[in-house]
Amino acid sequence: MNDILEAEIARTLKVLKNGGVILYPTDTIWGIGCDATNFKAVEKVYKIKKRKENKNLIILVNGFDMLSRYVKKVPEIAGDLIGSIDKPVTVIYDNVCNLPKNVGAADGTIAIRIVKDDFCSRLIELFQKPVISSSANISGEDAPLVFSRISESVIKAVDYTVGLYRDQFNQAKASTIIRLTESGEYKIIRE
């Protein structure tokens, strides 16, 4: 890891640990995030996005060990599904646990993505908790594909904006979404 990346991670960690909201590059598009285990921080994300709390959020984890802390039973097929798709994959699991009620859906499901990019993976590894990931826009508006398209109101509303990758296009597209039941049945919701 280079010094610039490590310095950004350190600044971002400080904000997350203090219950703040970050604007950060993810393995897909720029996101608004916070400590996924902090009810009040999650409320701030909803407020910034002007999003109804009945629309659940995605959380990012850094591997299957962390995933298993927030889903009561991870189906065995999860690893095969995630490993067989080249781009980032968000999986909707049954039976969320150890997260505030404002993170999961009313039906007890949770959307989780195991990140693979350096910044997010290292951030979550050091934070040792999942991070919320919601597109960096007001609900109902188009998700910005590059940093320069993020509205000034979103930038001003967060507690910290990560200073990396602002001029990069990245993959600039949403992840594949798969609905996976406890029994191992799955359905691709978005490719």
Rosetta constraint file for C-alpha pairs under 8 A:
AtomPair CA 1 CA 5 HARMONIC 6.57 0.50
AtomPair CA 1 CA 6 HARMONIC 6.66 0.50
AtomPair CA 2 CA 6 HARMONIC 6.32 0.50
AtomPair CA 3 CA 7 HARMONIC 6.04 0.50
AtomPair CA 4 CA 8 HARMONIC 6.27 0.50
AtomPair CA 5 CA 9 HARMONIC 6.21 0.50
AtomPair CA 5 CA 119 HARMONIC 7.12 0.50
AtomPair CA 5 CA 164 HARMONIC 7.55 0.50
AtomPair CA 6 CA 10 HARMONIC 6.17 0.50
AtomPair CA 7 CA 11 HARMONIC 6.33 0.50
AtomPair CA 8 CA 12 HARMONIC 6.07 0.50
AtomPair CA 8 CA 162 HARMONIC 6.51 0.50
AtomPair CA 8 CA 163 HARMONIC 6.86 0.50
AtomPair CA 8 CA 164 HARMONIC 7.55 0.50
AtomPair CA 9 CA 13 HARMONIC 5.97 0.50
AtomPair CA 9 CA 119 HARMONIC 7.27 0.50
AtomPair CA 9 CA 122 HARMONIC 7.71 0.50
AtomPair CA 9 CA 123 HARMONIC 5.80 0.50
AtomPair CA 10 CA 14 HARMONIC 6.38 0.50
AtomPair CA 11 CA 15 HARMONIC 6.67 0.50
AtomPair CA 12 CA 16 HARMONIC 6.31 0.50
AtomPair CA 12 CA 22 HARMONIC 7.24 0.50
AtomPair CA 12 CA 123 HARMONIC 7.87 0.50
AtomPair CA 12 CA 160 HARMONIC 7.15 0.50
AtomPair CA 12 CA 162 HARMONIC 7.01 0.50
AtomPair CA 13 CA 17 HARMONIC 6.02 0.50
AtomPair CA 13 CA 123 HARMONIC 7.00 0.50
AtomPair CA 13 CA 126 HARMONIC 7.89 0.50
AtomPair CA 13 CA 127 HARMONIC 6.45 0.50
AtomPair CA 14 CA 18 HARMONIC 6.32 0.50
AtomPair CA 15 CA 19 HARMONIC 6.52 0.50
AtomPair CA 15 CA 20 HARMONIC 5.00 0.50
AtomPair CA 15 CA 21 HARMONIC 7.07 0.50
AtomPair CA 15 CA 22 HARMONIC 7.36 0.50
AtomPair CA 15 CA 159 HARMONIC 7.18 0.50
AtomPair CA 15 CA 160 HARMONIC 7.00 0.50
AtomPair CA 16 CA 20 HARMONIC 5.22 0.50
AtomPair CA 16 CA 21 HARMONIC 6.77 0.50
AtomPair CA 16 CA 22 HARMONIC 7.49 0.50
AtomPair CA 16 CA 34 HARMONIC 5.85 0.50
AtomPair CA 16 CA 35 HARMONIC 5.75 0.50
AtomPair CA 17 CA 35 HARMONIC 7.44 0.50
AtomPair CA 17 CA 127 HARMONIC 7.85 0.50
AtomPair CA 19 CA 34 HARMONIC 7.05 0.50
AtomPair CA 19 CA 35 HARMONIC 6.72 0.50
AtomPair CA 19 CA 38 HARMONIC 6.93 0.50
AtomPair CA 19 CA 40 HARMONIC 7.51 0.50
AtomPair CA 19 CA 41 HARMONIC 5.37 0.50
AtomPair CA 20 CA 34 HARMONIC 6.30 0.50
AtomPair CA 20 CA 35 HARMONIC 7.91 0.50
AtomPair CA 20 CA 41 HARMONIC 6.23 0.50
AtomPair CA 20 CA 158 HARMONIC 7.65 0.50
AtomPair CA 20 CA 159 HARMONIC 5.73 0.50
AtomPair CA 20 CA 160 HARMONIC 7.78 0.50
AtomPair CA 21 CA 32 HARMONIC 6.94 0.50
AtomPair CA 21 CA 33 HARMONIC 5.64 0.50
AtomPair CA 21 CA 34 HARMONIC 4.85 0.50
AtomPair CA 21 CA 41 HARMONIC 6.68 0.50
AtomPair CA 21 CA 44 HARMONIC 7.17 0.50
AtomPair CA 21 CA 45 HARMONIC 6.89 0.50
AtomPair CA 21 CA 158 HARMONIC 5.26 0.50
AtomPair CA 21 CA 159 HARMONIC 5.26 0.50
AtomPair CA 21 CA 160 HARMONIC 6.71 0.50
AtomPair CA 22 CA 32 HARMONIC 5.70 0.50
AtomPair CA 22 CA 33 HARMONIC 5.18 0.50
AtomPair CA 22 CA 34 HARMONIC 6.16 0.50
AtomPair CA 22 CA 158 HARMONIC 5.66 0.50
AtomPair CA 22 CA 159 HARMONIC 5.87 0.50
AtomPair CA 22 CA 160 HARMONIC 4.89 0.50
AtomPair CA 22 CA 161 HARMONIC 5.77 0.50
AtomPair CA 22 CA 162 HARMONIC 7.32 0.50
AtomPair CA 23 CA 30 HARMONIC 7.04 0.50
AtomPair CA 23 CA 31 HARMONIC 5.69 0.50
AtomPair CA 23 CA 32 HARMONIC 4.66 0.50
AtomPair CA 23 CA 33 HARMONIC 6.39 0.50
AtomPair CA 23 CA 136 HARMONIC 7.10 0.50
AtomPair CA 23 CA 155 HARMONIC 7.23 0.50
AtomPair CA 23 CA 158 HARMONIC 6.49 0.50
AtomPair CA 23 CA 160 HARMONIC 6.30 0.50
AtomPair CA 23 CA 161 HARMONIC 4.66 0.50
AtomPair CA 23 CA 162 HARMONIC 6.21 0.50
AtomPair CA 24 CA 30 HARMONIC 5.58 0.50
AtomPair CA 24 CA 31 HARMONIC 5.39 0.50
AtomPair CA 24 CA 32 HARMONIC 6.46 0.50
AtomPair CA 24 CA 33 HARMONIC 7.34 0.50
AtomPair CA 24 CA 161 HARMONIC 6.20 0.50
AtomPair CA 24 CA 162 HARMONIC 5.21 0.50
AtomPair CA 25 CA 29 HARMONIC 6.32 0.50
AtomPair CA 25 CA 30 HARMONIC 4.42 0.50
AtomPair CA 25 CA 31 HARMONIC 6.18 0.50
AtomPair CA 25 CA 119 HARMONIC 7.96 0.50
AtomPair CA 25 CA 120 HARMONIC 7.84 0.50
AtomPair CA 25 CA 162 HARMONIC 7.42 0.50
AtomPair CA 25 CA 164 HARMONIC 7.41 0.50
AtomPair CA 25 CA 165 HARMONIC 6.99 0.50
AtomPair CA 26 CA 30 HARMONIC 5.68 0.50
AtomPair CA 26 CA 31 HARMONIC 6.38 0.50
AtomPair CA 26 CA 117 HARMONIC 7.52 0.50
AtomPair CA 26 CA 119 HARMONIC 7.78 0.50
AtomPair CA 26 CA 120 HARMONIC 6.26 0.50
AtomPair CA 26 CA 133 HARMONIC 7.88 0.50
AtomPair CA 27 CA 88 HARMONIC 6.90 0.50
AtomPair CA 27 CA 115 HARMONIC 6.47 0.50
AtomPair CA 27 CA 116 HARMONIC 6.94 0.50
AtomPair CA 27 CA 117 HARMONIC 5.62 0.50
AtomPair CA 27 CA 120 HARMONIC 7.42 0.50
AtomPair CA 27 CA 170 HARMONIC 7.84 0.50
AtomPair CA 27 CA 171 HARMONIC 7.46 0.50
AtomPair CA 28 CA 88 HARMONIC 7.04 0.50
AtomPair CA 28 CA 170 HARMONIC 7.15 0.50
AtomPair CA 28 CA 171 HARMONIC 5.70 0.50
AtomPair CA 28 CA 172 HARMONIC 5.63 0.50
AtomPair CA 28 CA 173 HARMONIC 5.62 0.50
AtomPair CA 28 CA 174 HARMONIC 5.71 0.50
AtomPair CA 28 CA 175 HARMONIC 6.49 0.50
AtomPair CA 29 CA 135 HARMONIC 6.93 0.50
AtomPair CA 29 CA 144 HARMONIC 7.53 0.50
AtomPair CA 29 CA 145 HARMONIC 6.07 0.50
AtomPair CA 29 CA 146 HARMONIC 7.32 0.50
AtomPair CA 29 CA 170 HARMONIC 7.34 0.50
AtomPair CA 29 CA 171 HARMONIC 7.09 0.50
AtomPair CA 29 CA 172 HARMONIC 4.99 0.50
AtomPair CA 29 CA 173 HARMONIC 6.13 0.50
AtomPair CA 29 CA 174 HARMONIC 6.81 0.50
AtomPair CA 30 CA 135 HARMONIC 6.22 0.50
AtomPair CA 30 CA 136 HARMONIC 5.74 0.50
AtomPair CA 30 CA 144 HARMONIC 7.40 0.50
AtomPair CA 30 CA 145 HARMONIC 7.36 0.50
AtomPair CA 30 CA 146 HARMONIC 7.15 0.50
AtomPair CA 30 CA 147 HARMONIC 6.77 0.50
AtomPair CA 31 CA 133 HARMONIC 5.45 0.50
AtomPair CA 31 CA 134 HARMONIC 5.15 0.50
AtomPair CA 31 CA 135 HARMONIC 4.49 0.50
AtomPair CA 31 CA 136 HARMONIC 4.60 0.50
AtomPair CA 32 CA 45 HARMONIC 6.89 0.50
AtomPair CA 32 CA 132 HARMONIC 7.32 0.50
AtomPair CA 32 CA 133 HARMONIC 5.78 0.50
AtomPair CA 32 CA 134 HARMONIC 5.22 0.50
AtomPair CA 32 CA 135 HARMONIC 6.08 0.50
AtomPair CA 32 CA 136 HARMONIC 5.22 0.50
AtomPair CA 32 CA 158 HARMONIC 7.86 0.50
AtomPair CA 33 CA 45 HARMONIC 6.92 0.50
AtomPair CA 33 CA 131 HARMONIC 6.13 0.50
AtomPair CA 33 CA 132 HARMONIC 4.53 0.50
AtomPair CA 33 CA 133 HARMONIC 4.98 0.50
AtomPair CA 33 CA 134 HARMONIC 6.50 0.50
AtomPair CA 34 CA 38 HARMONIC 7.86 0.50
AtomPair CA 34 CA 41 HARMONIC 6.06 0.50
AtomPair CA 34 CA 42 HARMONIC 6.51 0.50
AtomPair CA 34 CA 45 HARMONIC 7.47 0.50
AtomPair CA 34 CA 131 HARMONIC 5.49 0.50
AtomPair CA 34 CA 132 HARMONIC 5.27 0.50
AtomPair CA 34 CA 133 HARMONIC 7.77 0.50
AtomPair CA 35 CA 41 HARMONIC 6.61 0.50
AtomPair CA 35 CA 42 HARMONIC 7.28 0.50
AtomPair CA 35 CA 129 HARMONIC 6.98 0.50
AtomPair CA 35 CA 130 HARMONIC 6.47 0.50
AtomPair CA 35 CA 131 HARMONIC 4.98 0.50
AtomPair CA 35 CA 132 HARMONIC 6.37 0.50
AtomPair CA 36 CA 41 HARMONIC 7.78 0.50
AtomPair CA 36 CA 42 HARMONIC 6.57 0.50
AtomPair CA 36 CA 59 HARMONIC 6.67 0.50
AtomPair CA 36 CA 99 HARMONIC 7.02 0.50
AtomPair CA 36 CA 100 HARMONIC 7.77 0.50
AtomPair CA 36 CA 103 HARMONIC 7.12 0.50
AtomPair CA 36 CA 129 HARMONIC 7.30 0.50
AtomPair CA 36 CA 130 HARMONIC 5.50 0.50
AtomPair CA 36 CA 131 HARMONIC 4.92 0.50
AtomPair CA 36 CA 132 HARMONIC 5.12 0.50
AtomPair CA 37 CA 98 HARMONIC 7.59 0.50
AtomPair CA 37 CA 99 HARMONIC 5.28 0.50
AtomPair CA 37 CA 100 HARMONIC 6.02 0.50
AtomPair CA 37 CA 129 HARMONIC 7.34 0.50
AtomPair CA 37 CA 130 HARMONIC 7.28 0.50
AtomPair CA 38 CA 42 HARMONIC 6.25 0.50
AtomPair CA 38 CA 100 HARMONIC 6.95 0.50
AtomPair CA 39 CA 43 HARMONIC 6.30 0.50
AtomPair CA 39 CA 100 HARMONIC 5.57 0.50
AtomPair CA 39 CA 101 HARMONIC 7.75 0.50
AtomPair CA 39 CA 102 HARMONIC 6.78 0.50
AtomPair CA 40 CA 44 HARMONIC 6.48 0.50
AtomPair CA 41 CA 45 HARMONIC 6.71 0.50
AtomPair CA 42 CA 46 HARMONIC 6.61 0.50
AtomPair CA 42 CA 102 HARMONIC 7.08 0.50
AtomPair CA 42 CA 103 HARMONIC 7.21 0.50
AtomPair CA 42 CA 132 HARMONIC 7.63 0.50
AtomPair CA 43 CA 47 HARMONIC 6.26 0.50
AtomPair CA 43 CA 102 HARMONIC 7.52 0.50
AtomPair CA 44 CA 48 HARMONIC 6.13 0.50
AtomPair CA 45 CA 49 HARMONIC 6.18 0.50
AtomPair CA 46 CA 50 HARMONIC 5.79 0.50
AtomPair CA 46 CA 51 HARMONIC 5.05 0.50
AtomPair CA 46 CA 52 HARMONIC 6.82 0.50
AtomPair CA 46 CA 53 HARMONIC 6.55 0.50
AtomPair CA 47 CA 51 HARMONIC 6.57 0.50
AtomPair CA 48 CA 138 HARMONIC 7.16 0.50
AtomPair CA 48 CA 154 HARMONIC 6.69 0.50
AtomPair CA 48 CA 157 HARMONIC 6.32 0.50
AtomPair CA 48 CA 158 HARMONIC 7.66 0.50
AtomPair CA 49 CA 136 HARMONIC 7.90 0.50
AtomPair CA 49 CA 137 HARMONIC 6.27 0.50
AtomPair CA 49 CA 138 HARMONIC 4.31 0.50
AtomPair CA 49 CA 139 HARMONIC 5.46 0.50
AtomPair CA 49 CA 154 HARMONIC 7.71 0.50
AtomPair CA 50 CA 138 HARMONIC 6.04 0.50
AtomPair CA 50 CA 139 HARMONIC 5.99 0.50
AtomPair CA 51 CA 55 HARMONIC 7.32 0.50
AtomPair CA 51 CA 138 HARMONIC 7.44 0.50
AtomPair CA 51 CA 139 HARMONIC 5.48 0.50
AtomPair CA 53 CA 102 HARMONIC 6.60 0.50
AtomPair CA 54 CA 102 HARMONIC 7.90 0.50
AtomPair CA 54 CA 105 HARMONIC 6.89 0.50
AtomPair CA 54 CA 106 HARMONIC 7.15 0.50
AtomPair CA 55 CA 105 HARMONIC 7.03 0.50
AtomPair CA 56 CA 102 HARMONIC 7.42 0.50
AtomPair CA 56 CA 103 HARMONIC 5.87 0.50
AtomPair CA 56 CA 104 HARMONIC 5.57 0.50
AtomPair CA 56 CA 105 HARMONIC 5.10 0.50
AtomPair CA 56 CA 110 HARMONIC 7.59 0.50
AtomPair CA 56 CA 111 HARMONIC 7.91 0.50
AtomPair CA 57 CA 103 HARMONIC 5.83 0.50
AtomPair CA 57 CA 104 HARMONIC 6.89 0.50
AtomPair CA 57 CA 110 HARMONIC 7.80 0.50
AtomPair CA 57 CA 111 HARMONIC 6.84 0.50
AtomPair CA 57 CA 132 HARMONIC 6.84 0.50
AtomPair CA 57 CA 133 HARMONIC 6.92 0.50
AtomPair CA 57 CA 134 HARMONIC 6.35 0.50
AtomPair CA 58 CA 90 HARMONIC 7.82 0.50
AtomPair CA 58 CA 103 HARMONIC 7.91 0.50
AtomPair CA 58 CA 110 HARMONIC 7.25 0.50
AtomPair CA 58 CA 111 HARMONIC 4.84 0.50
AtomPair CA 58 CA 112 HARMONIC 5.57 0.50
AtomPair CA 58 CA 113 HARMONIC 7.28 0.50
AtomPair CA 58 CA 132 HARMONIC 5.92 0.50
AtomPair CA 58 CA 133 HARMONIC 5.36 0.50
AtomPair CA 58 CA 134 HARMONIC 6.47 0.50
AtomPair CA 59 CA 111 HARMONIC 6.38 0.50
AtomPair CA 59 CA 112 HARMONIC 4.91 0.50
AtomPair CA 59 CA 113 HARMONIC 6.43 0.50
AtomPair CA 59 CA 130 HARMONIC 6.11 0.50
AtomPair CA 59 CA 131 HARMONIC 5.46 0.50
AtomPair CA 59 CA 132 HARMONIC 4.43 0.50
AtomPair CA 59 CA 133 HARMONIC 5.60 0.50
AtomPair CA 60 CA 112 HARMONIC 5.76 0.50
AtomPair CA 60 CA 113 HARMONIC 4.99 0.50
AtomPair CA 60 CA 114 HARMONIC 5.86 0.50
AtomPair CA 60 CA 115 HARMONIC 6.40 0.50
AtomPair CA 60 CA 124 HARMONIC 7.95 0.50
AtomPair CA 60 CA 130 HARMONIC 5.44 0.50
AtomPair CA 60 CA 131 HARMONIC 5.21 0.50
AtomPair CA 60 CA 132 HARMONIC 6.22 0.50
AtomPair CA 60 CA 133 HARMONIC 6.53 0.50
AtomPair CA 61 CA 66 HARMONIC 6.12 0.50
AtomPair CA 61 CA 67 HARMONIC 6.28 0.50
AtomPair CA 61 CA 112 HARMONIC 7.12 0.50
AtomPair CA 61 CA 113 HARMONIC 6.29 0.50
AtomPair CA 61 CA 114 HARMONIC 4.96 0.50
AtomPair CA 61 CA 115 HARMONIC 6.32 0.50
AtomPair CA 61 CA 121 HARMONIC 7.60 0.50
AtomPair CA 61 CA 124 HARMONIC 6.53 0.50
AtomPair CA 61 CA 129 HARMONIC 7.42 0.50
AtomPair CA 61 CA 130 HARMONIC 4.98 0.50
AtomPair CA 61 CA 131 HARMONIC 6.94 0.50
AtomPair CA 62 CA 66 HARMONIC 6.62 0.50
AtomPair CA 62 CA 67 HARMONIC 7.86 0.50
AtomPair CA 62 CA 114 HARMONIC 5.30 0.50
AtomPair CA 62 CA 115 HARMONIC 5.60 0.50
AtomPair CA 62 CA 116 HARMONIC 7.38 0.50
AtomPair CA 62 CA 120 HARMONIC 7.88 0.50
AtomPair CA 62 CA 121 HARMONIC 5.29 0.50
AtomPair CA 62 CA 122 HARMONIC 7.98 0.50
AtomPair CA 62 CA 124 HARMONIC 6.07 0.50
AtomPair CA 62 CA 125 HARMONIC 6.36 0.50
AtomPair CA 62 CA 130 HARMONIC 7.87 0.50
AtomPair CA 63 CA 67 HARMONIC 6.23 0.50
AtomPair CA 63 CA 114 HARMONIC 5.59 0.50
AtomPair CA 63 CA 115 HARMONIC 7.54 0.50
AtomPair CA 64 CA 68 HARMONIC 6.05 0.50
AtomPair CA 64 CA 114 HARMONIC 7.61 0.50
AtomPair CA 65 CA 69 HARMONIC 6.94 0.50
AtomPair CA 66 CA 70 HARMONIC 7.23 0.50
AtomPair CA 66 CA 129 HARMONIC 7.68 0.50
AtomPair CA 66 CA 130 HARMONIC 7.69 0.50
AtomPair CA 67 CA 71 HARMONIC 6.46 0.50
AtomPair CA 67 CA 74 HARMONIC 7.99 0.50
AtomPair CA 67 CA 112 HARMONIC 7.70 0.50
AtomPair CA 67 CA 114 HARMONIC 7.81 0.50
AtomPair CA 68 CA 72 HARMONIC 6.81 0.50
AtomPair CA 68 CA 73 HARMONIC 7.17 0.50
AtomPair CA 68 CA 74 HARMONIC 6.42 0.50
AtomPair CA 69 CA 97 HARMONIC 7.35 0.50
AtomPair CA 69 CA 98 HARMONIC 7.12 0.50
AtomPair CA 70 CA 96 HARMONIC 5.67 0.50
AtomPair CA 70 CA 97 HARMONIC 4.80 0.50
AtomPair CA 70 CA 98 HARMONIC 5.59 0.50
AtomPair CA 70 CA 99 HARMONIC 6.82 0.50
AtomPair CA 71 CA 93 HARMONIC 6.93 0.50
AtomPair CA 71 CA 94 HARMONIC 7.06 0.50
AtomPair CA 71 CA 95 HARMONIC 5.81 0.50
AtomPair CA 71 CA 96 HARMONIC 4.71 0.50
AtomPair CA 71 CA 97 HARMONIC 5.60 0.50
AtomPair CA 71 CA 110 HARMONIC 7.97 0.50
AtomPair CA 72 CA 94 HARMONIC 7.88 0.50
AtomPair CA 72 CA 95 HARMONIC 5.70 0.50
AtomPair CA 72 CA 96 HARMONIC 6.35 0.50
AtomPair CA 72 CA 97 HARMONIC 6.22 0.50
AtomPair CA 73 CA 94 HARMONIC 7.88 0.50
AtomPair CA 73 CA 95 HARMONIC 7.40 0.50
AtomPair CA 73 CA 182 HARMONIC 6.51 0.50
AtomPair CA 74 CA 78 HARMONIC 6.95 0.50
AtomPair CA 74 CA 93 HARMONIC 7.56 0.50
AtomPair CA 74 CA 182 HARMONIC 6.83 0.50
AtomPair CA 75 CA 180 HARMONIC 7.86 0.50
AtomPair CA 75 CA 181 HARMONIC 7.50 0.50
AtomPair CA 75 CA 182 HARMONIC 5.62 0.50
AtomPair CA 75 CA 183 HARMONIC 6.68 0.50
AtomPair CA 75 CA 184 HARMONIC 5.40 0.50
AtomPair CA 76 CA 80 HARMONIC 7.94 0.50
AtomPair CA 76 CA 184 HARMONIC 7.18 0.50
AtomPair CA 77 CA 81 HARMONIC 6.21 0.50
AtomPair CA 77 CA 184 HARMONIC 6.17 0.50
AtomPair CA 78 CA 82 HARMONIC 6.14 0.50
AtomPair CA 78 CA 180 HARMONIC 7.75 0.50
AtomPair CA 78 CA 184 HARMONIC 7.85 0.50
AtomPair CA 79 CA 83 HARMONIC 5.89 0.50
AtomPair CA 80 CA 84 HARMONIC 5.96 0.50
AtomPair CA 81 CA 85 HARMONIC 6.85 0.50
AtomPair CA 82 CA 89 HARMONIC 6.15 0.50
AtomPair CA 85 CA 89 HARMONIC 7.25 0.50
AtomPair CA 87 CA 175 HARMONIC 6.83 0.50
AtomPair CA 87 CA 176 HARMONIC 7.27 0.50
AtomPair CA 88 CA 113 HARMONIC 7.41 0.50
AtomPair CA 88 CA 114 HARMONIC 7.91 0.50
AtomPair CA 88 CA 115 HARMONIC 7.25 0.50
AtomPair CA 88 CA 116 HARMONIC 7.91 0.50
AtomPair CA 88 CA 175 HARMONIC 5.02 0.50
AtomPair CA 88 CA 176 HARMONIC 6.41 0.50
AtomPair CA 89 CA 113 HARMONIC 5.94 0.50
AtomPair CA 89 CA 114 HARMONIC 7.46 0.50
AtomPair CA 89 CA 175 HARMONIC 5.26 0.50
AtomPair CA 89 CA 176 HARMONIC 4.77 0.50
AtomPair CA 89 CA 177 HARMONIC 5.94 0.50
AtomPair CA 89 CA 178 HARMONIC 7.41 0.50
AtomPair CA 90 CA 111 HARMONIC 6.25 0.50
AtomPair CA 90 CA 112 HARMONIC 5.41 0.50
AtomPair CA 90 CA 113 HARMONIC 4.37 0.50
AtomPair CA 90 CA 114 HARMONIC 7.52 0.50
AtomPair CA 90 CA 175 HARMONIC 6.14 0.50
AtomPair CA 90 CA 176 HARMONIC 5.99 0.50
AtomPair CA 90 CA 177 HARMONIC 4.78 0.50
AtomPair CA 90 CA 178 HARMONIC 6.36 0.50
AtomPair CA 91 CA 111 HARMONIC 5.48 0.50
AtomPair CA 91 CA 112 HARMONIC 5.42 0.50
AtomPair CA 91 CA 113 HARMONIC 6.29 0.50
AtomPair CA 91 CA 177 HARMONIC 5.69 0.50
AtomPair CA 91 CA 178 HARMONIC 4.80 0.50
AtomPair CA 91 CA 179 HARMONIC 5.82 0.50
AtomPair CA 91 CA 180 HARMONIC 6.62 0.50
AtomPair CA 92 CA 109 HARMONIC 6.37 0.50
AtomPair CA 92 CA 110 HARMONIC 5.38 0.50
AtomPair CA 92 CA 111 HARMONIC 4.21 0.50
AtomPair CA 92 CA 112 HARMONIC 6.36 0.50
AtomPair CA 92 CA 177 HARMONIC 7.35 0.50
AtomPair CA 92 CA 178 HARMONIC 6.11 0.50
AtomPair CA 92 CA 179 HARMONIC 4.67 0.50
AtomPair CA 92 CA 180 HARMONIC 5.88 0.50
AtomPair CA 93 CA 109 HARMONIC 5.37 0.50
AtomPair CA 93 CA 110 HARMONIC 5.39 0.50
AtomPair CA 93 CA 111 HARMONIC 6.38 0.50
AtomPair CA 93 CA 112 HARMONIC 7.59 0.50
AtomPair CA 93 CA 179 HARMONIC 6.64 0.50
AtomPair CA 93 CA 180 HARMONIC 5.53 0.50
AtomPair CA 93 CA 181 HARMONIC 6.25 0.50
AtomPair CA 93 CA 182 HARMONIC 7.39 0.50
AtomPair CA 94 CA 108 HARMONIC 6.13 0.50
AtomPair CA 94 CA 109 HARMONIC 4.47 0.50
AtomPair CA 94 CA 110 HARMONIC 6.67 0.50
AtomPair CA 94 CA 180 HARMONIC 7.42 0.50
AtomPair CA 94 CA 181 HARMONIC 5.96 0.50
AtomPair CA 94 CA 182 HARMONIC 6.19 0.50
AtomPair CA 95 CA 108 HARMONIC 5.20 0.50
AtomPair CA 95 CA 109 HARMONIC 5.64 0.50
AtomPair CA 95 CA 110 HARMONIC 7.54 0.50
AtomPair CA 96 CA 104 HARMONIC 6.71 0.50
AtomPair CA 96 CA 108 HARMONIC 5.79 0.50
AtomPair CA 96 CA 109 HARMONIC 5.73 0.50
AtomPair CA 96 CA 110 HARMONIC 5.77 0.50
AtomPair CA 99 CA 103 HARMONIC 6.71 0.50
AtomPair CA 99 CA 104 HARMONIC 7.57 0.50
AtomPair CA 100 CA 104 HARMONIC 7.60 0.50
AtomPair CA 103 CA 110 HARMONIC 7.50 0.50
AtomPair CA 104 CA 108 HARMONIC 6.28 0.50
AtomPair CA 104 CA 109 HARMONIC 5.79 0.50
AtomPair CA 104 CA 110 HARMONIC 4.77 0.50
AtomPair CA 104 CA 111 HARMONIC 7.54 0.50
AtomPair CA 105 CA 109 HARMONIC 5.34 0.50
AtomPair CA 105 CA 110 HARMONIC 6.21 0.50
AtomPair CA 115 CA 120 HARMONIC 6.55 0.50
AtomPair CA 115 CA 121 HARMONIC 5.82 0.50
AtomPair CA 116 CA 120 HARMONIC 7.47 0.50
AtomPair CA 116 CA 121 HARMONIC 6.00 0.50
AtomPair CA 117 CA 121 HARMONIC 5.92 0.50
AtomPair CA 118 CA 122 HARMONIC 5.92 0.50
AtomPair CA 119 CA 123 HARMONIC 6.03 0.50
AtomPair CA 120 CA 124 HARMONIC 6.07 0.50
AtomPair CA 121 CA 125 HARMONIC 6.05 0.50
AtomPair CA 122 CA 126 HARMONIC 6.19 0.50
AtomPair CA 123 CA 127 HARMONIC 6.02 0.50
AtomPair CA 124 CA 128 HARMONIC 5.68 0.50
AtomPair CA 124 CA 129 HARMONIC 6.18 0.50
AtomPair CA 124 CA 130 HARMONIC 6.35 0.50
AtomPair CA 124 CA 131 HARMONIC 7.02 0.50
AtomPair CA 125 CA 129 HARMONIC 7.70 0.50
AtomPair CA 135 CA 143 HARMONIC 5.93 0.50
AtomPair CA 135 CA 144 HARMONIC 7.73 0.50
AtomPair CA 136 CA 143 HARMONIC 6.46 0.50
AtomPair CA 136 CA 144 HARMONIC 6.74 0.50
AtomPair CA 136 CA 150 HARMONIC 6.47 0.50
AtomPair CA 136 CA 154 HARMONIC 7.04 0.50
AtomPair CA 137 CA 141 HARMONIC 6.36 0.50
AtomPair CA 137 CA 142 HARMONIC 7.03 0.50
AtomPair CA 137 CA 143 HARMONIC 5.66 0.50
AtomPair CA 137 CA 144 HARMONIC 6.86 0.50
AtomPair CA 137 CA 150 HARMONIC 6.64 0.50
AtomPair CA 137 CA 151 HARMONIC 7.01 0.50
AtomPair CA 137 CA 154 HARMONIC 6.68 0.50
AtomPair CA 138 CA 154 HARMONIC 7.45 0.50
AtomPair CA 144 CA 149 HARMONIC 5.20 0.50
AtomPair CA 144 CA 150 HARMONIC 5.64 0.50
AtomPair CA 145 CA 149 HARMONIC 6.96 0.50
AtomPair CA 145 CA 169 HARMONIC 7.16 0.50
AtomPair CA 145 CA 172 HARMONIC 4.97 0.50
AtomPair CA 145 CA 173 HARMONIC 7.03 0.50
AtomPair CA 146 CA 150 HARMONIC 7.30 0.50
AtomPair CA 146 CA 166 HARMONIC 7.31 0.50
AtomPair CA 146 CA 167 HARMONIC 7.52 0.50
AtomPair CA 146 CA 168 HARMONIC 7.15 0.50
AtomPair CA 146 CA 169 HARMONIC 5.74 0.50
AtomPair CA 146 CA 172 HARMONIC 6.93 0.50
AtomPair CA 147 CA 166 HARMONIC 5.32 0.50
AtomPair CA 147 CA 167 HARMONIC 7.04 0.50
AtomPair CA 148 CA 166 HARMONIC 7.40 0.50
AtomPair CA 148 CA 167 HARMONIC 7.85 0.50
AtomPair CA 150 CA 154 HARMONIC 6.93 0.50
AtomPair CA 150 CA 155 HARMONIC 7.19 0.50
AtomPair CA 151 CA 155 HARMONIC 6.57 0.50
AtomPair CA 152 CA 156 HARMONIC 6.09 0.50
AtomPair CA 153 CA 157 HARMONIC 6.11 0.50
AtomPair CA 154 CA 158 HARMONIC 6.57 0.50
AtomPair CA 155 CA 161 HARMONIC 7.09 0.50
AtomPair CA 175 CA 190 HARMONIC 7.81 0.50
AtomPair CA 175 CA 191 HARMONIC 7.42 0.50
AtomPair CA 176 CA 188 HARMONIC 7.65 0.50
AtomPair CA 176 CA 189 HARMONIC 7.63 0.50
AtomPair CA 176 CA 190 HARMONIC 5.26 0.50
AtomPair CA 176 CA 191 HARMONIC 4.59 0.50
AtomPair CA 177 CA 188 HARMONIC 6.10 0.50
AtomPair CA 177 CA 189 HARMONIC 5.36 0.50
AtomPair CA 177 CA 190 HARMONIC 4.94 0.50
AtomPair CA 177 CA 191 HARMONIC 6.61 0.50
AtomPair CA 178 CA 186 HARMONIC 6.64 0.50
AtomPair CA 178 CA 187 HARMONIC 5.67 0.50
AtomPair CA 178 CA 188 HARMONIC 4.44 0.50
AtomPair CA 178 CA 189 HARMONIC 5.48 0.50
AtomPair CA 178 CA 190 HARMONIC 7.08 0.50
AtomPair CA 179 CA 186 HARMONIC 5.43 0.50
AtomPair CA 179 CA 187 HARMONIC 5.24 0.50
AtomPair CA 179 CA 188 HARMONIC 6.36 0.50
AtomPair CA 179 CA 189 HARMONIC 6.70 0.50
AtomPair CA 180 CA 184 HARMONIC 6.16 0.50
AtomPair CA 180 CA 185 HARMONIC 5.79 0.50
AtomPair CA 180 CA 186 HARMONIC 4.37 0.50
AtomPair CA 180 CA 187 HARMONIC 6.71 0.50
AtomPair CA 181 CA 185 HARMONIC 5.38 0.50
AtomPair CA 181 CA 186 HARMONIC 6.31 0.50
